[in-house]
Amino acid sequence: MSRKYKEKNEGVSDFGIDIIKILSEFQEVELENVEIKVKELEFLLQPFITRIPLPKVEAPLKVKPKEILMEEFHPPIMKYPGEIVEVKIGATKSEGGTRGRTVTIGGEKAPAFYLFEYPPPNPPVISIDVFDMKIPLAKAVKMHVEDVLEDPAAWAKKAVDKWGAEVINLHLVSIDPLLKDTKPSEAAKTVEEVLQAVDVPLAVGGCGDPEKDLKVFEKVAEVAEGENILFNSVTLNMDIKRTAEAIKKHNHCVIAFTAMNMDDARELNRKLYEFLPKNKIVIDTTTAALGYGLEYAFTVMERTRLAALMGDTELQHPISSGTTNAWAAREAWISMDPKWGPKELRGPIWETVSALTLLLAGVDYFMMMHPAAVKTVKEVIKKLTVKEEAEKIYNWIVNLKR
Amino acid sequence: MPKKSLSPTEVYKYLPKTNCKECGEENCMAFATKLVNREVALDKCSPLLTNKYKENYKVLWEMLKPPVKEVTIGSESNSVKIGGKLVMYRHELTWVNPTAIAIDVSDDMPEEEIIKRVKEVESFSYDYIGQKLKLDLIAIRSVSNDPNIFRAAVKKVSSITNLPLILCSLDSNVMEAGLIEVSRKKPLIYAATKENWKEMAELSLMYKCPLTVFSPNDLKTLKSLTKTLLAYGVEDLVLDPGTFWNGLGDTINNFTMLRRASCKEEDELLGFPLLAVPAIVWMQPDEYPEVTIWKETCLASMLIARYADILIMHSLEGWSLLPLTILRENLYTDPRKPVAVESGIKVFGAPNDESPVLLTSNFALTYYTVASDIEAGKINCYLLVVDTEGLSIESAIAGRKLTAEKIAETLKETGIENKVKHKTLIIPGRAARLSGEIEELTGWKVLVGPMDSSGIPKFIQEKWVKA
């Protein structure tokens, strides 16, 4: 049975309502109708019990303490010779662009969320993917964007207004010579439309063809001069000089993308340093889906971050993650035996779990898709960065409701 | 001295140096190297176990013992080991003993509900690249706070399952009632606190069961309790620094500090497995159960990544436990294992010269997924495995590791042209955009297969048999 979202707020956290609202927008989501009954607890105190005879226990030789032996706890703080560079995305009017706000990522002086050492100066940022043409999407995602699938500007606006995207991640997939082969000038027009539709910073992605991407990036960099767009991405097989020069000339920044290999990441950065200042470079070491190599992504990112903090100057950049890749996992979108739940829940939780795992590896910039996953990760980041009083859980054993 | 910086030469000093090969290695130095890399157990050296080398064995055991103690819950025949961690980060050395997952039942649940939940835990199973993902334990909570009621619930659970148990009550009388019933199964006692530690320590010693120390968001007290309990004679401890949804920052912080204190500073008072209770979200459930389950899943996933050795969960929903058990499986694999399988031709069933030729990447997970789908469909075919440097199809295309040129090369190198009469290649749906280029470059006709390999059997049936 489908359930209607009730328009009442009493006693329910914003987080909860938002998630359920997002998930229940789709009428086919079949959620079990569950009634929570808080049973009155009866306390029958019957302290007497029979004790069965037991084998003798050897008493420890020591004198058993009668009181708690007090001990100090000192947070195990370490010193890190390196720190992560801060990268700003977007530019306001006074900075030469037209954005209403900018975001800054990076600046860490300790591993991710080692709050006892050094809380992250800039909380990680969530961007939402927008595509410039209709592409195949998992049903659980599609249901939220059906009305804007062929209008990137409207899609971007929806992502900002409705789901709180902090950056829009526009993918110019249609420029692919094997798809629509959209001309650079036309692609640039789409970028301008999106810039006009929203006032958050923009990231612009290509199609993966090194030559075509370069041509389009050059055009987009020119028409959006001063906007400090995050180009996604420059790779080792592109003409790095030309790409970097276009980005520098028109005052933008870039994601350096490599395939799960720290040496490649270093090499690409070394090449970029010839043209770009460090604070214009974000790195992406590739994200694999939960169940399909997430652990490799996790470990490469964690190692990259630790190496940077330990002084590896070629890796001291904020990390970007194409978390949307979580949807490549078949468990995220296929129909499975009902015991594994509806795919409308499985999909977004898959993206969420992938994101949360990588959040702890050191990701600063998430490219995401499902509104519920976005909402959750934003909430978790807030909980990890804003000090809140811990709830009282001492009596959890007796106080779980079900 | 951090254990990971241990050198093979130091270990070698204490080995018999006889090169007897009983351990299966060429010589004692090779065995020492394996010991340092944690690829072999000390007990494999049988001479070391004799009286002559008793002292050496002790020294080596101390040298090699993990900074996080390994604790066993359960009887010999049915147990789960937790902790035993050698390192903080999985790239240093593999994480051992995957986070154990316990599901709760409570003594105020009707018997049918207890039975239903226990059966669900037992029957949970998911086939994931050759592994069966399972749940590990049952945690029995005393809500009644009544020794007899708790004892009856423990008895019931114990009579229907062999899974290891956690007994949860802060009242030592209630705890003992449960322990009497299942002491032979060596359940984990949850928990000793600053109020009840002495009584719980006595129970732990008397019934020889491991003991959890619970000190929510207070590591000073946690450490003091650990020191006290060790002095009391309790050796097998598990630490619960508290799990919070409101207070998530503290939770992650505490788990991280504890693991670093043990692994990097070798603080022996904190060198014990860590227990987390994502189930706490059910103290204040949302109006919609899905939201509470959602939160519990988030908490659990972050704690699997951040050092929890054992979790107590309440949700039994597949959509919650599936990503968690897969995440655990992923993070506990050996990071030294190659991501790639060998490239070349793989033969499935008994193909002839008219059988289909499919193509995939050499990324292990992609390959095994495709292979199991082909096997499930009982298809006779050739599968060309392209060397994509261990990347999945999509990443390989994005990173230019899977290109038309590479495919042309593979077609040539494998000599598939001599094995089949036709010239039709089935490529993954995710590689569709390469089809034109492949046809141009190789002269082979390209059929674009399904987006997901689960569709291969149907695809072959509809498109190949007809063609």
Contacts between the chains, C-beta under 8 A, distances in Angstrom:
chain1	res1	chain2	res2	distance
A	6	B	287	7.9
A	11	B	287	7.1
A	12	B	286	6.1
A	12	B	287	5.0
A	13	B	286	7.0
A	15	B	291	7.6
A	15	B	295	8.0
A	16	B	286	4.1
A	16	B	287	7.0
A	16	B	288	6.6
A	16	B	291	4.0
A	16	B	292	8.0
A	19	B	290	7.6
A	19	B	291	5.4
A	19	B	294	5.9
A	20	B	286	7.8
A	20	B	288	4.7
A	20	B	290	6.5
A	20	B	291	5.6
A	23	B	290	6.8
A	31	B	288	7.6
A	31	B	290	5.8
A	32	B	289	7.5
A	34	B	289	4.6
A	36	B	285	6.1
A	36	B	289	7.2
A	39	B	108	6.7
A	41	B	108	6.8
A	41	B	143	6.3
A	41	B	144	7.7
A	42	B	144	7.1
A	43	B	144	7.3
A	43	B	145	5.7
A	43	B	146	7.3
A	44	B	144	6.7
A	44	B	146	4.6
A	44	B	149	7.0
A	45	B	145	7.3
A	45	B	146	6.8
A	46	B	146	5.7
A	46	B	147	6.1
A	46	B	148	5.5
A	47	B	147	6.7
A	47	B	173	5.1
A	48	B	147	7.9
A	49	B	147	4.8
A	49	B	148	7.0
A	49	B	151	7.1
A	49	B	173	6.9
A	49	B	176	6.8
A	49	B	177	4.9
A	49	B	180	7.2
A	50	B	180	7.8
A	51	B	176	7.5
A	51	B	180	6.8
A	52	B	180	5.7
A	54	B	183	7.6
A	54	B	206	6.3
A	54	B	207	7.4
A	57	B	205	5.7
A	57	B	206	5.6
A	57	B	208	7.5
A	59	B	233	7.5
A	60	B	205	7.7
A	60	B	232	7.2
A	60	B	233	3.1
A	62	B	231	6.1
A	62	B	232	8.0
A	62	B	233	6.7
A	64	B	201	8.0
A	64	B	231	7.4
A	64	B	232	5.1
A	64	B	233	7.0
A	65	B	228	5.3
A	65	B	231	5.0
A	65	B	232	6.0
A	66	B	198	8.0
A	67	B	228	7.9
A	68	B	194	6.3
A	68	B	197	7.0
A	68	B	221	7.8
A	68	B	224	5.2
A	68	B	225	6.4
A	68	B	228	5.0
A	69	B	224	6.2
A	69	B	227	4.9
A	69	B	228	4.7
A	69	B	231	6.1
A	70	B	220	8.0
A	70	B	224	4.9
A	71	B	220	7.2
A	71	B	223	4.8
A	71	B	224	4.5
A	71	B	226	8.0
A	71	B	227	4.9
A	71	B	269	6.6
A	72	B	220	6.6
A	72	B	223	7.7
A	73	B	219	4.4
A	73	B	220	4.4
A	73	B	222	7.5
A	73	B	223	4.9
A	75	B	257	5.6
A	76	B	257	6.0
A	76	B	260	4.5
A	76	B	261	4.6
A	76	B	264	6.3
A	76	B	265	5.1
A	76	B	267	7.6
A	78	B	260	7.9
A	78	B	264	7.4
A	113	B	249	7.4
A	113	B	252	5.5
A	113	B	253	7.4
A	113	B	256	7.5
A	114	B	253	7.6
A	114	B	256	6.0
A	115	B	249	5.7
A	115	B	252	7.5
A	115	B	253	4.5
A	116	B	253	5.6
A	116	B	256	7.5
A	116	B	257	5.5
A	136	B	451	7.2
A	176	B	433	6.6
A	178	B	433	4.2
A	178	B	434	7.6
A	178	B	436	6.4
A	178	B	437	7.6
A	179	B	433	6.9
A	208	B	397	6.6
A	208	B	398	4.8
A	208	B	400	7.8
A	210	B	400	7.2
A	235	B	399	7.1
A	235	B	400	7.6
A	237	B	400	5.3
A	257	B	398	7.9
A	257	B	399	7.9
A	258	B	399	7.8
A	259	B	389	7.2
A	259	B	391	5.8
A	259	B	395	6.3
A	259	B	399	4.2
A	259	B	401	6.9
A	260	B	390	8.0
A	260	B	391	7.5
A	286	B	391	7.9
A	286	B	395	5.9
A	286	B	399	7.6
A	288	B	392	6.6
A	288	B	395	7.0
A	290	B	323	5.9
A	290	B	326	6.0
A	290	B	327	6.0
A	290	B	330	7.0
A	291	B	128	7.0
A	291	B	323	7.9
A	291	B	326	4.5
A	291	B	330	6.8
A	291	B	365	7.5
A	292	B	365	4.9
A	292	B	366	7.4
A	292	B	392	6.2
A	293	B	330	8.0
A	293	B	339	6.8
A	293	B	363	6.9
A	293	B	365	5.7
A	293	B	392	6.7
A	294	B	327	7.2
A	294	B	330	5.4
A	295	B	90	7.5
A	295	B	330	4.1
A	295	B	331	5.4
A	295	B	333	6.0
A	295	B	335	7.1
A	296	B	335	7.6
A	296	B	339	6.0
A	298	B	305	7.3
A	298	B	330	8.0
A	298	B	331	7.0
A	299	B	89	7.9
A	299	B	90	5.8
A	299	B	91	5.0
A	299	B	335	5.4
A	302	B	89	6.3
A	302	B	91	7.0
A	303	B	89	7.7
A	303	B	91	5.2
A	306	B	89	7.2
A	325	B	394	7.2
A	325	B	395	7.8
A	328	B	392	6.9
A	328	B	394	5.9
A	330	B	369	7.5
A	330	B	452	5.1
A	330	B	454	6.3
A	331	B	322	6.4
A	331	B	323	7.6
A	331	B	326	7.4
A	334	B	452	6.6
A	334	B	454	6.4
A	337	B	318	8.0
A	339	B	318	4.7
A	340	B	126	8.0
A	340	B	318	3.8
A	340	B	319	6.1
A	340	B	322	5.6
A	341	B	317	5.8
A	341	B	318	4.9
A	341	B	319	2.9
A	341	B	320	7.7
A	341	B	322	7.9
A	342	B	319	7.3
A	345	B	290	6.8
A	345	B	319	4.7
A	346	B	319	4.7
A	346	B	322	7.2
A	346	B	323	7.8
A	349	B	294	6.8
A	349	B	297	5.9
A	349	B	319	6.0
A	349	B	320	7.1
A	349	B	323	5.8
A	350	B	323	5.8
A	352	B	294	7.9
A	352	B	297	7.7
A	352	B	298	6.5
A	352	B	301	7.9
A	353	B	297	6.8
A	353	B	298	7.6
A	353	B	301	4.5
A	353	B	323	4.5
A	353	B	324	7.4
A	353	B	327	6.0
A	356	B	298	6.0
A	356	B	301	5.3
A	356	B	302	5.2
A	356	B	305	7.6
A	357	B	301	6.3
A	357	B	302	7.6
A	357	B	305	5.0
A	357	B	327	6.5
A	357	B	331	7.9
A	359	B	302	7.9
A	360	B	252	7.5
A	360	B	302	6.3
A	360	B	305	4.9
A	360	B	306	5.8
A	361	B	305	7.8
A	376	B	294	7.1
A	376	B	298	6.2
A	380	B	248	6.8
A	380	B	298	6.4
A	380	B	302	7.6
A	383	B	245	7.9
A	383	B	246	7.6
A	383	B	248	4.1
A	383	B	249	6.1
A	384	B	248	6.0
A	384	B	249	4.9
A	384	B	252	6.4
A	385	B	249	7.1
A	386	B	249	7.6
A	387	B	249	6.5
A	388	B	246	5.7
A	388	B	247	6.1
A	388	B	248	8.0
A	388	B	249	7.0
A	389	B	246	7.2
A	389	B	247	6.6
A	390	B	216	7.3
A	390	B	217	4.8
A	390	B	242	7.0
A	390	B	244	4.6
A	390	B	246	6.7
A	390	B	247	2.9
A	390	B	250	5.1
A	390	B	251	7.8
A	391	B	244	5.5
A	391	B	245	7.0
A	391	B	246	4.4
A	391	B	247	5.8
A	391	B	280	7.9
A	391	B	283	7.6
A	391	B	284	7.7
A	393	B	216	5.6
A	393	B	242	6.0
A	393	B	243	7.1
A	393	B	244	6.3
A	393	B	277	7.6
A	393	B	280	5.0
A	393	B	283	6.7
A	394	B	193	8.0
A	394	B	216	5.9
A	395	B	170	7.8
A	396	B	277	6.2
A	396	B	279	7.2
A	396	B	280	5.0
A	396	B	283	5.9
A	397	B	141	4.9
A	397	B	142	6.8
A	397	B	143	7.4
A	397	B	168	4.7
A	397	B	169	6.2
A	397	B	170	6.5
A	397	B	190	7.5
A	398	B	141	7.3
A	398	B	142	7.4
A	398	B	143	5.0
A	398	B	145	6.7
A	399	B	283	5.1
A	400	B	104	7.3
A	400	B	106	7.3
A	400	B	141	7.1
A	400	B	143	8.0
A	400	B	279	6.0
A	400	B	280	7.7
A	400	B	282	4.2
A	400	B	283	6.1
A	400	B	314	6.1
A	401	B	282	5.6
A	401	B	283	7.1
A	401	B	284	7.8
A	401	B	285	5.0
A	402	B	106	7.8
A	402	B	282	6.4
A	402	B	285	8.0
A	402	B	314	6.9
